[in-house]
Amino acid sequence: MNQSHNEQHDASSKHCLKGKVAVITGAGSGIGRATALQLARRGANICLLDLNDNRTEDVEKNIKEMGGESIFLDVDVSDPQRMEKAFQSAVERFGHIDIVFANAGINGTLSPIEDLTPESWDETLTTNLKGTYLTVKYAIPHMKKAGGSIIITSSINGSRKFSGFGMSAYSASKAGQVAFAKMAALELARYKIRVNVICPGAIETNIGENTDRTKQVDKISIPVEYPEGNQPLEHGPGQPEQVADLVWFLASEQSSHISGTEIFIDGAETLL
């Protein structure tokens, strides 16, 4: 019996990234971790960029257990020197870079604008927006010759949702990522480098670990009620693996004509 079309597709796509090299920031947990494992299963060599903790080492171990190749680099995405060195180390190990997933980010401090300190504003914008800029900046020299795909993790906040009260810094950073990606997509098209943005809604991750919600947020919150729930598709948050599937699509040749686009992955949450 001949293979069905879907079986043939699955077989051909299983290792569709074989020989490719992917750099992933925020690779130790959540969406970054799920994406690292997904791309490794598809045959890519993985460069794990994150702050030094056991979680990222566990990801590296998992990749090696499945027969993949990876390298872990201790990096603060807001530090230009460490970022530039990380990309150089990735190329020294694997020879080239084909895929970049600029995923690292924090929620930061949730506060009314008048109570938000300049230091807290800077921390969120520096990690999320400057970190994205540095990731792309230091990837370009290594991708110009052969092209590739850059994917940026933004958010529904700042692009299609504005009821995240107290999240002015976070939302500003996320909106900035979308604009930056569109500028980069046009600028880098001549090098056959595609740049796209994913905008997740509620996803089960541990980003709450770097969230500081101040009590002052209560004074600016406006009640927003959804009697039948605010997640129409699955009646619950998405999973990191579902986002990883989207990143894999954007990293692969299956999305070869898509660039400068933001894609929402929120189970219709922001259509309410």
C-alpha positions as CSV (number, residue, x, y, z in Angstrom):
1,M,0.0,0.0,0.0
2,N,1.3,3.4,-0.9
3,Q,1.9,6.0,1.8
4,S,-0.9,8.5,2.2
5,H,-0.1,12.2,1.3
6,N,0.0,13.0,5.1
7,E,2.3,10.1,5.8
8,Q,4.6,11.2,3.0
9,H,4.5,14.8,4.3
10,D,5.3,13.7,7.8
11,A,8.2,11.5,6.7
12,S,9.7,14.3,4.5
13,S,9.3,17.0,7.2
14,K,10.7,14.9,10.1
15,H,14.2,15.9,9.3
16,C,13.5,18.9,7.1
17,L,16.0,21.0,9.1
18,K,18.8,18.5,9.0
19,G,22.2,20.3,8.9
20,K,20.6,23.7,9.8
21,V,21.9,25.6,12.8
22,A,19.4,27.4,15.1
23,V,20.2,30.0,17.8
24,I,17.5,30.3,20.5
25,T,17.5,32.9,23.2
26,G,15.6,32.2,26.4
27,A,16.1,28.5,25.6
28,G,16.0,27.1,29.1
29,S,12.3,27.1,29.7
30,G,8.8,27.6,28.3
31,I,8.5,28.4,24.6
32,G,12.3,28.5,24.1
33,R,12.7,25.0,25.6
34,A,9.9,23.5,23.6
35,T,11.2,25.1,20.4
36,A,14.7,23.9,21.0
37,L,13.5,20.3,21.4
38,Q,11.1,20.6,18.4
39,L,13.8,22.0,16.0
40,A,16.3,19.3,17.3
41,R,13.8,16.6,16.4
42,R,13.6,18.1,12.9
43,G,17.3,17.7,12.6
44,A,18.7,21.1,13.5
45,N,21.8,21.7,15.5
46,I,20.8,24.0,18.5
47,C,22.6,26.9,20.2
48,L,21.0,27.4,23.5
49,L,21.4,31.0,24.8
50,D,20.2,31.8,28.3
51,L,21.3,32.7,31.8
52,N,23.3,30.0,33.5
53,D,20.9,27.7,35.4
54,N,20.2,24.0,35.5
55,R,17.1,24.3,33.3
56,T,19.1,25.0,30.1
57,E,21.6,22.3,30.9
58,D,18.6,19.9,31.1
59,V,17.5,21.0,27.6
60,E,21.0,20.3,26.3
61,K,20.9,16.9,27.9
62,N,17.5,16.1,26.3
63,I,18.7,17.1,22.9
64,K,21.8,14.9,23.2
65,E,19.6,12.0,24.4
66,M,17.6,12.2,21.2
67,G,20.8,12.1,19.1
68,G,21.0,15.8,18.4
69,E,23.8,18.3,18.7
70,S,23.7,21.4,20.9
71,I,25.8,24.0,22.7
72,F,24.8,26.0,25.7
73,L,26.1,29.5,26.0
74,D,25.6,31.6,29.2
75,V,24.3,34.9,27.9
76,D,22.5,38.1,29.1
77,V,20.6,39.2,25.9
78,S,21.0,42.9,26.9
79,D,24.8,42.6,27.0
80,P,26.3,43.5,23.6
81,Q,29.7,41.9,24.3
82,R,28.3,38.6,25.5
83,M,25.8,38.5,22.6
84,E,28.4,39.1,20.0
85,K,30.7,36.5,21.6
86,A,27.8,34.0,21.7
87,F,27.2,34.2,18.0
88,Q,30.9,33.9,17.3
89,S,31.0,30.8,19.5
90,A,28.0,29.3,17.7
91,V,29.7,29.7,14.3
92,E,33.0,28.3,15.6
93,R,31.1,25.2,16.8
94,F,28.8,24.7,13.8
95,G,30.2,26.8,11.0
96,H,27.1,28.8,10.1
97,I,23.7,30.1,11.4
98,D,20.4,29.5,9.5
99,I,17.7,30.1,12.1
100,V,17.4,32.6,14.9
101,F,14.6,32.6,17.5
102,A,14.7,35.9,19.5
103,N,12.6,34.6,22.3
104,A,14.1,35.9,25.6
105,G,11.9,38.3,27.6
106,I,10.4,39.3,30.9
107,N,7.1,40.7,32.1
108,G,8.9,43.1,34.4
109,T,7.2,45.4,36.8
110,L,3.4,45.9,36.4
111,S,2.6,49.4,37.6
112,P,0.6,52.5,36.8
113,I,2.6,54.8,34.5
114,E,2.9,57.5,37.2
115,D,4.2,55.0,39.7
116,L,6.5,53.1,37.4
117,T,10.1,53.9,38.1
118,P,12.5,54.8,35.2
119,E,14.7,51.9,36.3
120,S,11.8,49.4,36.0
121,W,10.9,50.8,32.6
122,D,14.5,50.5,31.4
123,E,14.8,46.9,32.7
124,T,11.8,45.7,30.7
125,L,12.7,47.7,27.5
126,T,16.4,46.7,27.7
127,T,15.7,43.0,28.1
128,N,12.8,42.7,25.6
129,L,13.5,45.3,22.9
130,K,17.2,45.9,23.1
131,G,17.8,42.2,23.6
132,T,15.9,41.5,20.4
133,Y,17.9,44.2,18.5
134,L,21.2,42.7,19.7
135,T,20.1,39.2,18.8
136,V,19.3,40.2,15.2
137,K,22.3,42.6,14.9
138,Y,24.9,40.0,15.7
139,A,23.1,37.3,13.7
140,I,23.1,39.2,10.4
141,P,26.8,38.9,9.6
142,H,26.6,35.1,9.9
143,M,23.4,34.8,7.8
144,K,24.0,37.3,4.9
145,K,25.7,34.8,2.7
146,A,23.1,31.9,2.7
147,G,20.0,33.6,4.1
148,G,17.7,32.1,6.7
149,S,14.9,32.8,9.0
150,I,14.6,35.1,12.1
151,I,11.6,34.7,14.4
152,I,10.8,37.1,17.2
153,T,8.5,36.4,20.2
154,S,6.3,39.4,20.7
155,S,2.8,39.2,22.4
156,I,-0.8,39.9,22.0
157,N,-0.1,42.7,24.5
158,G,0.7,45.9,22.7
159,S,-0.4,44.6,19.4
160,R,-4.0,43.4,19.7
161,K,-4.7,43.6,23.4
162,F,-4.4,46.6,25.7
163,S,-6.3,45.6,28.8
164,G,-3.2,44.2,30.5
165,F,-3.3,46.9,33.1
166,G,0.0,48.0,34.5
167,M,1.9,46.5,31.5
168,S,2.8,49.7,29.8
169,A,6.5,49.0,29.6
170,Y,5.9,45.3,28.6
171,S,3.4,46.3,25.9
172,A,5.6,49.1,24.6
173,S,8.5,46.6,24.2
174,K,6.3,44.1,22.5
175,A,4.8,46.6,20.1
176,G,8.4,47.8,19.4
177,Q,9.4,44.3,18.4
178,V,6.7,44.1,15.8
179,A,7.8,47.4,14.2
180,F,11.4,46.4,14.4
181,A,10.7,43.1,12.7
182,K,9.0,44.8,9.8
183,M,11.9,47.1,9.3
184,A,14.3,44.2,9.5
185,A,12.3,42.1,7.1
186,L,12.5,44.8,4.4
187,E,16.2,45.6,5.1
188,L,17.3,42.0,5.1
189,A,15.2,40.7,2.2
190,R,18.1,41.3,-0.2
191,Y,20.1,38.7,1.7
192,K,17.2,36.2,1.6
193,I,16.8,36.5,5.4
194,R,13.1,36.3,6.4
195,V,11.9,38.0,9.6
196,N,8.6,37.2,11.2
197,V,6.9,37.8,14.6
198,I,4.8,35.5,16.7
199,C,2.3,37.0,19.1
200,P,1.3,34.4,21.7
201,G,-1.7,34.8,24.0
202,A,-1.9,33.0,27.3
203,I,0.6,30.2,27.2
204,E,1.6,27.9,30.1
205,T,5.1,29.1,30.9
206,N,7.1,30.3,33.9
207,I,7.3,33.9,32.8
208,G,5.5,34.7,36.0
209,E,8.8,34.2,37.8
210,N,10.0,37.5,36.4
211,T,6.7,39.4,37.0
212,D,6.4,42.0,39.8
213,R,2.8,43.2,40.0
214,T,2.5,46.2,42.3
215,K,-0.5,46.9,44.5
216,Q,-1.0,50.2,42.7
217,V,-2.3,48.4,39.6
218,D,-5.6,47.9,41.4
219,K,-6.3,51.6,41.2
220,I,-6.2,51.7,37.4
221,S,-7.8,48.3,36.6
222,I,-11.0,48.4,34.7
223,P,-13.2,45.3,35.1
224,V,-13.3,43.2,31.9
225,E,-15.6,40.2,32.3
226,Y,-16.1,37.2,30.1
227,P,-19.0,35.2,31.5
228,E,-18.2,32.2,29.2
229,G,-14.5,32.5,29.6
230,N,-11.9,34.4,27.6
231,Q,-10.3,31.5,25.7
232,P,-12.8,30.4,23.1
233,L,-10.9,27.7,21.3
234,E,-9.6,25.4,24.0
235,H,-11.0,27.0,27.2
236,G,-7.5,27.2,28.7
237,P,-4.0,28.5,27.9
238,G,-2.0,27.2,25.0
239,Q,1.0,25.0,25.5
240,P,4.6,25.9,24.6
241,E,4.7,23.0,22.2
242,Q,1.9,24.6,20.1
243,V,4.0,27.7,19.8
244,A,7.1,25.6,18.9
245,D,5.1,24.1,16.0
246,L,4.6,27.6,14.7
247,V,8.2,28.5,15.1
248,W,9.2,25.3,13.3
249,F,6.9,26.3,10.4
250,L,8.4,29.8,10.2
251,A,12.0,28.4,10.4
252,S,11.4,25.9,7.6
253,E,11.2,26.3,3.8
254,Q,7.4,25.7,4.1
255,S,7.1,29.4,4.9
256,S,9.6,30.5,2.2
257,H,7.5,33.4,1.0
258,I,6.4,34.8,4.4
259,S,8.4,37.7,5.8
260,G,7.5,40.9,7.8
261,T,4.4,39.3,9.2
262,E,3.1,38.9,12.7
263,I,1.1,35.8,13.5
264,F,-1.2,35.5,16.5
265,I,-1.3,32.3,18.4
266,D,-3.9,32.8,21.1
267,G,-6.9,30.5,20.4
268,A,-9.0,33.5,19.3
269,E,-8.6,35.0,22.8
270,T,-8.1,38.6,21.5
271,L,-11.0,38.4,19.1
272,L,-13.4,38.7,22.1
